[in-house]
């Protein structure tokens, strides 16, 4: 889990770990369902050790009721993160490299690899589209899912380009 997301969710108000997890689930919709509760608590502990969170105990004998709040250093990190202009670098994914290497070395038919990958991407695309349709219009989760759908569609277009590249080679043209 990206630490800055946790910090940003705590910027609104201090929270117990379970409240934070519920807010993350609400904000992320079905993408938050896969979130591991233990991962949230590990992230909270790391942020506390880094001095980005302060922890207070709720009640005299309820050590399991920790309340997490941003420190000034945590508030500064959230502000810096929000101001950053970042986008994933256009790196090649492992699949891209595997496909090219397998084709170049003659280890496998690249069109077979493309077909297998296409089936998986189509399955993921259907799942993402179904999840997006189940979200309320204009919700944050629907917007995240739309981004996933668009990336999957772009990957499918790339597979089409690969297929066009290798089909003439297979037929000997």
JONOR-V684956 format. One record per residue. N is the residue number from 1. RES is the residue in one small letter. PHI is phi in degrees with one decimal (999 if undefined). OMEGA is omega in degrees with one decimal (999 if undefined). NEAR is the number of other C-alpha atoms within 10 Angstrom. Layout:
n,res,phi,omega,near
N,RES,PHI,OMEGA,NEAR
N,RES,PHI,OMEGA,NEAR
//
This chain:
n,res,phi,omega,near
1,x,999,-179.8,11
2,x,-70.8,-175.0,8
3,x,-60.1,-177.9,13
4,x,-63.8,178.0,18
5,x,-65.0,178.3,14
6,x,-63.3,178.1,19
7,x,-59.4,-178.9,25
8,x,-62.7,179.8,18
9,x,-68.7,177.2,18
10,x,-84.7,-179.9,21
11,x,-64.4,-179.3,17
12,x,-68.3,-179.5,10
13,x,-166.5,175.4,11
14,x,-60.6,-176.4,18
15,x,-149.9,166.1,20
16,x,-75.1,179.0,19
17,x,-58.2,-178.5,19
18,x,-68.5,176.1,15
19,x,-66.8,178.6,12
20,x,-61.2,178.9,21
21,x,-60.1,178.5,22
22,x,-64.2,178.2,15
23,x,-65.2,176.8,17
24,x,-61.9,178.7,19
25,x,-60.9,179.0,17
26,x,-63.5,-178.0,15
27,x,-70.0,-175.0,17
28,x,-91.9,-179.9,19
29,x,61.0,-176.4,22
30,x,-64.2,177.1,18
31,x,-69.6,178.7,17
32,x,-79.7,180.0,16
33,x,-64.8,-179.0,14
34,x,-82.5,-177.0,9
35,x,-69.6,179.9,15
36,x,-82.7,-179.4,11
37,x,-59.8,179.2,13
38,x,-60.8,179.9,10
39,x,-64.2,178.4,12
40,x,-62.5,-178.5,20
41,x,-69.6,175.5,15
42,x,-63.6,179.1,12
43,x,-64.0,178.0,17
44,x,-60.0,179.7,22
45,x,-64.3,178.3,16
46,x,-63.2,-179.8,14
47,x,-65.9,177.2,20
48,x,-66.3,179.0,18
49,x,-60.7,-179.9,11
50,x,-79.3,179.0,11
51,x,80.3,-179.4,14
52,x,-92.8,178.4,22
53,x,-129.8,169.9,24
54,x,-112.4,-178.1,18
55,x,-120.5,173.3,18
56,x,-124.2,-179.7,14
57,x,-94.5,177.7,14
58,x,-95.5,-179.0,13
59,x,85.2,-175.0,10
60,x,-70.3,-175.1,7
61,x,-116.6,-176.0,8
62,x,-113.9,-177.8,9
63,x,-66.2,177.8,11
64,x,-81.8,-179.6,11
65,x,-106.4,179.0,17
66,x,-78.1,175.8,17
67,x,-109.7,-177.5,19
68,x,-102.9,179.0,24
69,x,-138.6,178.2,22
70,x,-69.5,169.3,26
71,x,-87.7,174.3,17
72,x,-55.8,177.2,13
73,x,-63.5,177.2,13
74,x,-66.9,177.2,23
75,x,-62.3,178.7,18
76,x,-64.8,-179.7,13
77,x,-64.3,177.7,17
78,x,-61.9,-179.3,23
79,x,-61.4,178.0,15
80,x,-64.2,-178.6,12
81,x,-63.3,179.9,15
82,x,-64.2,-178.1,13
83,x,-77.6,-179.1,9
84,x,-64.7,171.6,9
85,x,-100.5,-175.8,7
86,x,-136.2,174.2,8
87,x,-151.8,179.4,6
88,x,-56.5,177.0,5
89,x,-64.6,-179.7,6
90,x,-77.4,178.5,6
91,x,-76.7,174.2,7
92,x,-81.1,175.8,8
93,x,-78.5,179.1,8
94,x,-55.7,-179.8,8
95,x,-59.4,-179.1,12
96,x,-58.2,-178.6,12
97,x,-67.2,179.1,11
98,x,-62.1,-179.3,13
99,x,-61.8,-178.3,20
100,x,-65.7,-179.6,13
101,x,-64.2,180.0,14
102,x,-63.5,179.6,14
103,x,-67.8,-177.1,16
104,x,-66.1,-178.1,12
105,x,-88.5,-178.3,8
106,x,68.7,-178.5,10
107,x,-78.5,-178.9,10
108,x,-158.5,176.2,13
109,x,-72.6,-177.9,14
110,x,-60.5,179.3,23
111,x,-67.5,176.3,19
112,x,-67.8,177.6,12
113,x,-63.6,179.1,17
114,x,-61.2,-179.8,20
115,x,-61.9,179.8,14
116,x,-63.8,179.8,11
117,x,-65.5,179.5,17
118,x,-60.6,179.2,19
119,x,-59.1,179.8,12
120,x,-66.9,179.1,12
121,x,-64.7,177.5,18
122,x,-64.5,177.2,14
123,x,-63.0,179.8,12
124,x,-64.6,178.7,15
125,x,-62.8,177.8,20
126,x,-59.1,179.4,14
127,x,-61.7,-179.3,14
128,x,-66.6,178.9,23
129,x,-65.8,177.3,16
130,x,-61.7,179.8,12
131,x,-63.2,179.4,17
132,x,-64.2,-179.8,22
133,x,-66.7,-179.5,13
134,x,-79.7,-179.4,12
135,x,-85.9,175.4,16
136,x,-61.9,177.7,11
137,x,-55.6,175.8,11
138,x,63.3,176.2,8
139,x,-80.0,178.4,14
140,x,-63.1,179.3,15
141,x,-63.4,178.4,22
142,x,-63.2,178.5,24
143,x,-66.2,176.1,15
144,x,-61.1,179.6,16
145,x,-65.0,176.4,25
146,x,-61.7,176.6,17
147,x,-61.6,177.8,13
148,x,-64.8,178.9,17
149,x,-59.1,-178.3,20
150,x,-64.9,177.6,13
151,x,-66.6,178.1,13
152,x,-63.0,177.5,19
153,x,-63.0,177.6,15
154,x,-64.7,177.6,12
155,x,-63.4,177.3,15
156,x,-64.5,176.7,19
157,x,-64.1,177.4,13
158,x,-64.2,177.3,15
159,x,-62.3,175.4,20
160,x,-61.8,178.1,14
161,x,-64.7,176.9,11
162,x,-61.6,180.0,16
163,x,-60.9,177.7,17
164,x,-62.3,-179.8,12
165,x,-69.5,-173.5,13
166,x,-92.0,-178.9,16
167,x,-59.3,178.5,13
168,x,-62.9,178.9,10
169,x,-64.4,-178.0,9
170,x,-66.6,-177.2,11
171,x,-82.7,176.4,7
172,x,83.2,179.8,7
173,x,-80.9,999,6
//
